[in-house]
Amino acid sequence: MTKNFLVFLLGVIPNCRIKNFALKIVGFKIGLNTKIGPVLFLNLESLEIGNDVVIRPFSLFRNVSLIIGDGSIIGSWNWISSARGLRKLENYQGKFEIGKECAINSRNYFDVSGGVKFGDFSDLAGVRSTFVTHQISMTESKQTCNSIEIGNHTIVCSNTIFVPGGTRVGNQCLFAMGSVVRAGDYPDGGFYAGNPAMYKKNSTGAWFNRQIGRVE
């Protein structure tokens, strides 16, 4: 039995201590009090999960390195994958990383070929957001990939689209529902909305300075 097949089998069983223990045995780092529901692990490159993490059922993780900080949560029915055929590219990462006390809600799509990272206390709210990190360069007629990096205490609302090209989002930002985020830099403390997403005003409120991730 290959390691990838064993990890696949471990992924689909319900949350239990035996599952976490077995994932440690095969070489992954699993923190204390972590709950991993039945998910699909396909060709998982690496797995590093902190303490008090929740991964809800029915997400897919394919060809990725996964890093999840303490106290974070990943909802159901997310698709997180990379294109292994792009490994030869200089900027290929194949990594999905979220910091501590983050929340990734349900039914979102992540192409993490170029890498996707969320900072501490950041949220992907609602459903059906899309993150794409690779594309074909029309000028050079070749595949390219670049990362999407989101800072701390930043919230991205439902149906937001991050297009390829390389994106850096600062701390304490808010992206309105339905935003289309072009490649580029988005400075700290901004409320962004529209297609393309544009600065509208400063983001304000206690949420952007909280020290407890989950909001009751």
Residue pairs with C-beta under 8 A, 6 or more apart in sequence:
3 26
3 27
4 42
4 43
4 44
6 26
7 23
7 26
7 41
7 44
8 40
8 41
8 42
10 19
10 22
10 23
10 26
10 41
11 36
11 38
11 39
11 40
11 41
11 44
11 61
12 38
12 39
12 40
13 19
13 38
14 37
14 38
15 35
15 36
15 37
15 38
19 36
20 30
20 34
20 36
23 30
23 36
23 47
24 30
28 46
28 47
28 48
28 49
29 47
29 48
29 49
30 36
30 47
30 49
31 49
31 50
31 51
31 52
31 53
31 70
32 51
32 52
33 51
33 52
34 49
34 50
34 51
34 52
34 53
34 54
34 55
35 53
35 54
35 55
36 49
36 55
37 55
37 56
37 57
37 58
37 76
38 57
38 58
39 55
39 57
39 58
39 59
39 60
39 61
40 59
40 60
40 61
40 62
41 47
41 61
42 60
42 61
42 62
42 63
42 81
43 62
43 63
43 84
44 61
44 64
44 66
45 63
45 64
45 65
45 94
46 65
46 66
47 65
47 66
48 66
48 67
48 68
49 55
49 66
49 68
50 68
50 69
50 70
50 71
50 72
50 100
51 70
51 71
52 70
52 71
53 68
53 69
53 70
53 71
53 72
53 73
54 72
54 73
54 74
55 68
55 73
55 74
56 73
56 74
56 75
56 76
56 106
57 76
58 76
58 77
59 74
59 75
59 76
59 77
59 78
59 79
59 80
60 78
60 79
60 80
60 81
61 80
61 81
61 96
62 80
62 81
62 82
63 81
63 82
63 83
63 84
63 94
64 80
64 81
64 82
64 94
64 95
64 96
64 112
65 93
65 94
65 95
65 96
66 80
66 95
66 96
66 97
67 95
67 96
67 97
67 98
68 74
68 97
68 98
68 102
69 98
69 99
69 100
69 101
69 102
69 120
70 100
70 101
71 100
71 101
71 213
71 214
72 98
72 99
72 100
72 101
72 102
72 103
72 104
72 213
73 102
73 103
73 104
73 214
74 98
74 104
75 103
75 104
75 105
75 106
75 107
76 106
76 107
77 106
77 107
78 104
78 106
78 107
78 108
78 109
78 110
79 108
79 109
79 110
80 96
80 110
80 112
81 110
81 111
81 112
82 92
82 93
82 94
82 111
82 112
82 113
83 111
83 113
83 134
84 94
86 92
86 113
86 134
86 143
86 145
87 94
89 113
89 134
89 143
89 144
89 145
91 114
91 144
91 145
91 146
91 147
92 113
92 114
92 145
93 112
93 113
93 114
93 115
93 145
93 147
94 112
94 113
94 115
95 112
95 115
95 116
95 117
96 110
96 112
96 115
96 116
96 117
97 115
97 116
97 117
97 118
98 104
98 117
98 118
98 122
99 118
99 119
99 120
99 121
99 122
99 152
100 120
100 121
100 213
101 120
101 121
101 212
101 213
101 214
102 118
102 119
102 120
102 121
102 122
102 123
102 213
103 123
103 124
103 125
103 213
103 214
104 118
104 123
104 124
105 123
105 124
105 125
105 126
105 127
106 127
107 127
107 128
108 124
108 127
108 128
108 129
108 130
108 131
109 128
109 129
109 130
109 131
110 116
110 131
111 131
111 132
111 133
111 134
112 131
112 133
113 133
113 134
113 145
114 133
114 134
114 145
114 146
114 147
114 148
114 164
114 166
115 133
115 147
115 148
115 149
116 131
116 133
116 147
116 148
116 149
117 147
117 148
117 149
117 150
118 124
118 150
118 154
119 150
119 151
119 152
119 153
119 154
119 171
120 152
120 153
121 152
121 153
121 210
121 211
121 213
122 150
122 151
122 152
122 153
122 154
122 155
122 156
123 154
123 155
123 156
124 155
124 156
125 155
125 156
125 157
125 158
126 157
126 158
126 159
126 177
127 158
127 159
128 158
128 159
129 156
129 158
129 159
129 160
129 161
129 162
130 160
130 161
130 162
131 148
131 162
132 161
132 162
132 163
132 164
133 145
133 146
133 147
133 148
133 164
134 143
134 144
134 145
134 146
134 164
135 143
135 144
135 145
135 164
135 165
136 142
136 143
136 144
137 143
137 144
144 164
145 164
146 164
146 165
146 166
146 167
146 183
147 166
147 167
148 162
148 166
148 167
148 169
149 167
149 168
149 169
150 156
150 169
150 173
151 169
151 170
151 171
151 172
151 173
151 188
152 171
152 172
153 171
153 172
153 207
153 208
153 209
153 210
154 169
154 170
154 171
154 172
154 173
154 174
154 175
155 173
155 174
155 175
155 207
156 175
156 179
157 174
157 175
157 176
157 177
157 178
157 179
158 177
158 178
159 177
159 178
160 175
160 176
160 177
160 178
160 179
160 180
160 181
160 197
161 179
161 180
161 181
162 181
163 180
163 181
163 182
163 183
164 183
165 182
165 183
165 184
166 183
166 184
167 181
167 182
167 183
167 184
167 185
167 186
168 184
168 185
168 186
169 175
169 181
169 186
170 185
170 186
170 187
170 188
170 189
170 190
171 188
171 189
172 188
172 189
172 203
172 208
172 209
173 186
173 188
173 189
173 190
173 191
173 192
173 203
174 190
174 191
174 192
174 203
175 181
175 192
175 193
175 197
176 191
176 192
176 193
176 194
176 197
176 200
178 195
179 192
179 193
179 194
179 195
179 197
180 194
180 195
180 196
180 197
181 192
181 196
181 197
182 196
182 197
186 192
186 197
186 199
189 202
189 203
189 208
190 199
190 200
190 201
190 202
190 203
191 199
191 200
191 201
191 202
191 203
192 198
192 199
192 200
193 200
194 200
207 215
